[in-house]
Amino acid sequence: MTTDQPETATGAVRYGDGRAWSPPSPHSLKNRIGRALWGVVWLLLFRPSPRFFMGWRRWLLRCFGAQLAAGAVIHPSVRVWAPWNLRMGRSATLSWDVDCYCVAPVTLEDYAIVSQYSYLCTASHDFNHPQRPVISAPITIGTRAWVCADVFVGPGVSIGEGTVVGARSSVFRNLPAWCVAAGSPAKAIRERKPPVA
């Protein structure tokens, strides 16, 4: 598209006569309606629920398509973009103020923990394209893995079984099983031993 003026801060492109053009949403009408309904439910029924109402929050998420095993722990301040893309195994945990931006599926396997203020981000934009379309890829956090506080996990990342990601790290590539990783970008810095059965 040829224009006489640069893009605006919102990504819209201005024509020479001042009219703005924005790319259409990449999400279906069903997706947008579902997220709008979930936003109301989150605000009125999920977010104000007492901390110990774990079963109530699991039920609300399941009503919107989440696949949650028994004992999955979801704190009331957790933000879930699209519940139907969330899968959690037995006793998996999303802690306080975790932002689960699940444009693509997010899977927490059994006993995986995501600590407070972490951001699970399954989508970005193709910056090589003039309209910067949305691109997405799933995130998987392995059995008994621990994502510590304030960690960013990017699209397409798989964190191996038993791996610990240090606080305030940024994970852009897959991490192997049973290691300790830290940094930005996060790298394995030492091995962990699996527990003895």
C-alpha positions in Angstrom: 0.0 0.0 0.0 1.3 3.4 -0.9 0.6 6.3 1.5 1.8 9.8 1.9 2.0 9.6 5.7 3.7 7.2 8.1 2.0 4.6 10.2 0.3 5.8 13.4 1.2 4.5 16.8 -1.6 2.0 16.7 -0.4 0.4 13.5 -3.0 2.1 11.3 -1.9 3.6 8.1 -3.0 7.0 7.1 -3.9 7.9 3.5 -2.8 11.2 2.0 -6.3 12.7 2.8 -6.0 11.7 6.5 -8.2 8.6 6.4 -6.9 5.8 8.5 -6.8 2.1 7.5 -6.2 -0.7 9.9 -5.8 -4.4 9.0 -8.7 -6.6 9.8 -8.6 -8.7 12.9 -7.0 -12.1 12.3 -9.4 -13.6 14.8 -12.8 -15.0 13.9 -16.1 -13.5 15.0 -16.6 -16.5 17.3 -13.2 -16.0 18.9 -13.9 -12.3 19.5 -17.3 -12.9 21.0 -16.0 -15.7 23.2 -13.2 -13.5 24.5 -15.7 -10.7 25.1 -17.9 -13.0 27.1 -15.0 -14.4 29.0 -13.8 -10.9 29.8 -17.1 -10.2 31.6 -17.0 -13.5 33.4 -13.4 -12.9 34.5 -14.2 -9.4 35.8 -17.5 -10.3 37.6 -17.0 -13.9 38.7 -13.4 -15.0 38.4 -11.2 -12.1 39.6 -13.2 -11.3 42.8 -13.4 -14.9 43.9 -11.6 -15.8 47.2 -8.2 -17.3 46.9 -9.4 -20.8 48.1 -12.1 -21.0 45.5 -9.9 -23.1 43.2 -12.7 -25.4 42.1 -14.9 -22.5 41.2 -12.2 -20.9 38.9 -11.5 -24.3 37.3 -15.2 -24.7 36.6 -15.5 -21.2 35.0 -12.4 -21.9 32.8 -13.8 -25.3 31.8 -17.1 -23.6 30.8 -15.0 -21.8 28.2 -13.2 -24.8 27.0 -10.1 -25.1 29.2 -8.8 -28.6 29.8 -7.8 -28.7 33.4 -6.9 -31.8 35.4 -8.0 -32.3 39.0 -6.1 -30.1 41.4 -4.9 -27.5 38.9 -4.2 -24.3 40.8 -5.3 -21.0 39.2 -5.1 -17.8 41.3 -7.8 -15.2 40.9 -5.5 -12.5 39.4 -4.4 -14.8 36.6 -5.3 -13.4 33.1 -6.2 -15.9 30.5 -6.7 -14.5 27.0 -8.6 -17.5 25.5 -9.5 -20.2 28.0 -10.1 -22.8 25.2 -6.3 -22.7 24.5 -5.3 -23.5 28.1 -4.3 -27.0 29.2 -3.1 -27.9 32.7 -2.1 -31.2 34.2 -2.5 -32.5 37.7 -1.6 -29.9 40.4 -0.1 -27.6 37.7 -0.1 -24.0 39.0 -0.6 -20.5 37.6 0.3 -18.1 40.4 -0.6 -14.5 41.2 -0.7 -12.0 38.3 0.5 -14.5 35.6 -0.5 -13.3 32.2 -1.4 -16.2 29.9 -1.6 -14.7 26.4 -2.8 -18.0 24.8 -3.5 -17.0 21.2 -2.0 -20.5 20.6 -2.2 -23.4 23.1 -0.5 -23.1 26.4 0.2 -26.5 28.1 1.4 -26.9 31.7 2.1 -30.6 32.3 1.6 -32.3 35.7 3.1 -30.4 38.6 4.5 -27.6 36.5 4.6 -24.2 38.2 4.5 -20.7 36.7 5.3 -18.2 39.5 3.9 -14.6 40.0 4.2 -11.9 37.4 5.3 -14.2 34.6 4.1 -13.7 31.1 3.4 -16.6 28.8 3.2 -15.1 25.3 2.2 -17.3 22.3 1.9 -14.5 19.7 3.9 -11.8 18.1 3.9 -9.9 14.8 5.8 -10.5 11.5 7.8 -7.3 11.4 9.1 -8.1 7.9 5.5 -7.7 6.5 4.2 -4.1 6.0 1.0 -4.9 7.8 2.7 -6.8 10.6 0.3 -9.8 10.8 -0.1 -11.8 14.0 2.0 -15.0 14.1 1.6 -17.5 16.9 3.1 -20.7 18.3 2.3 -22.9 21.3 4.1 -23.0 24.6 4.7 -26.2 26.6 6.0 -26.3 30.2 7.1 -29.8 31.1 6.2 -32.0 34.1 7.7 -30.6 37.3 9.2 -27.6 35.6 9.3 -24.3 37.5 9.1 -21.0 35.8 10.2 -18.6 38.6 8.9 -15.0 39.2 8.6 -12.4 36.4 9.8 -14.7 33.6 8.9 -14.0 29.9 8.3 -17.1 27.8 8.0 -16.5 24.1 6.1 -18.1 21.3 6.9 -21.7 20.3 9.0 -22.4 23.5 9.1 -25.8 25.1 10.6 -26.0 28.6 11.8 -29.5 29.5 10.7 -31.7 32.3 12.0 -30.7 35.7 13.7 -27.5 34.4 13.9 -24.4 36.6 14.0 -21.0 34.9 15.4 -18.3 37.2 13.5 -15.2 38.1 13.3 -12.4 35.6 14.7 -14.5 32.7 13.4 -14.3 29.1 13.0 -17.6 27.3 13.0 -17.5 23.5 14.3 -21.0 22.7 13.5 -24.5 24.0 15.2 -25.5 27.2 16.3 -29.1 27.8 15.0 -31.3 30.7 16.4 -31.2 34.2 18.5 -28.1 34.1 18.7 -24.7 35.8 18.4 -21.9 33.2 18.7 -18.1 33.7 19.4 -14.9 31.8 18.0 -13.0 28.9 18.0 -14.9 26.7 17.8 -17.8 29.1 20.5 -20.5 28.8 21.1 -23.7 30.7 23.7 -23.0 33.4 23.8 -26.3 35.2 22.1 -29.7 35.4 19.5 -30.8 37.9 19.1 -34.4 39.1 15.7 -36.0 38.8 14.3 -37.1 42.1 15.0 -40.7 43.2 11.8 -42.7 43.1 
